[in-house]
Amino acid sequence: MDLKQLSYFVKIVEEGSISGAAKKLFMSQPPLSSQMKLLETELDCTLFERGSRTIHLTEAGETLYNYSRSLLQLSNVAKQETMNAARHFNGVLRIGIVSSLIGSDALGWLCGFSKQYPGIHYEINEADTYHLLSQFETNAIHLALLRTPFHTDSLTCKKLFTDSLVAVGQESFFADDRSSSITLDDLTKLPLIVYRRWEHLLRKEFEDKNLSANWFCINDDARTTLYFVEMGMGVGIIPQSAATLVQKKGIVCKPVKNCDIATDVVLAYNSTYLPECSRAFIEYLDTLYPDIP
């Protein structure tokens, strides 16, 4: 019996089936079933009854599940504490962050990481997705927090979360609409402010629905969009997490209801060359988003 077998067992219990666990673990079902049979043979007991769709734990299985969770948690703590004790390095984390994530969870991740690794220093590049992608070529950055869509075959990408688009503006722009969301049809009546990252996708979205929008201001940065929004120049369309950048009171934020556009926030890196401090940051984000491959 080893920790890997116990982690497989816990995943099966949490997913409710061997097939479900196999998908989460990115492995086929037969080897996972074999590992469970080996575990049951070693412990000389049946851990769960296999149904047509779900498994049901036996009393022995319940006991092992409770101990397994504790052991795996203790193993993770022991691993992290040992790594922390061993890694008294003073590296520089060179990371790129798209402007729409500045002020959101991204900086909170860096603050949390810094508490675990106080010896690490930071070089943060703030730019749009495509500019940050080009900085990988010169090793100006080793990691980047980006928004999809973009195309690259040279980087490894870990999805962190999915962001939908929202409309933000002063209350006066929404005086005639008290609903919690807004439609693309409603947005055609308003002066729209968007940054260039979303211009093409939004234009296509309106055109596909035979709608004509008032493109009042196109710019290159989410923060510029929000500045004009706060000055009352129009209604901005931004990813939802970027709404945390709003500084002024009285700004209304509404999800865009019939819009099919969404964006994933991903951590991108070149796995062929990573300094130790960059690897540590990837591992840190894995603890925050453990269930996302």
Order of alpha helices (4+ residues) and beta strands (2+ residues): alpha-alpha-alpha-beta-beta-alpha-beta-alpha-beta-alpha-beta-beta-alpha-beta-alpha-beta-alpha-beta-beta-beta-alpha
